[in-house]
């Protein structure tokens, strides 16, 4: 399949509902190699951030704030319910796709060059598989270190 007019190849995988990395490892382990977790943040009184990292990585808020040139105190984590209500991503299905102008994307630099990745589609029963270079070309993210060591 191809993503939009850019003709970027991708594969859609349907599966049982997954809400966490642990669910994915238990229910669809074949989709967890190079699994990208997308975590949602909000810059106070500004835009949404979709932060894409390796499935088990933890985000460093200071580095995340630096990527957007704001004070760490302005970065807020967003509850799964708010993500679903405001952005339409189901819990466990958040993907690194800028669904509106106020959504900015950042990809942890450790993902560059990993090859084929799996990421959320917006639906927690559908996972997208594509090459990381194609994803980066499609979403035009900031690429920088945002994870804890």
Secondary structure, DSSP 8 states (H G I E B T S, - for coil): -EEGGGTEE-EEEE-S---SHHHHHHH-GGG-TTBEEEEEEEETTS-EEEEEEETT--B-HHHHHHHTTS-GGGEEE--HHHIIIII---TT---S---STTEEEEEEGGGTT--EEEEE-SSTTEEEEEEHHHHHHHH--EEE--B--
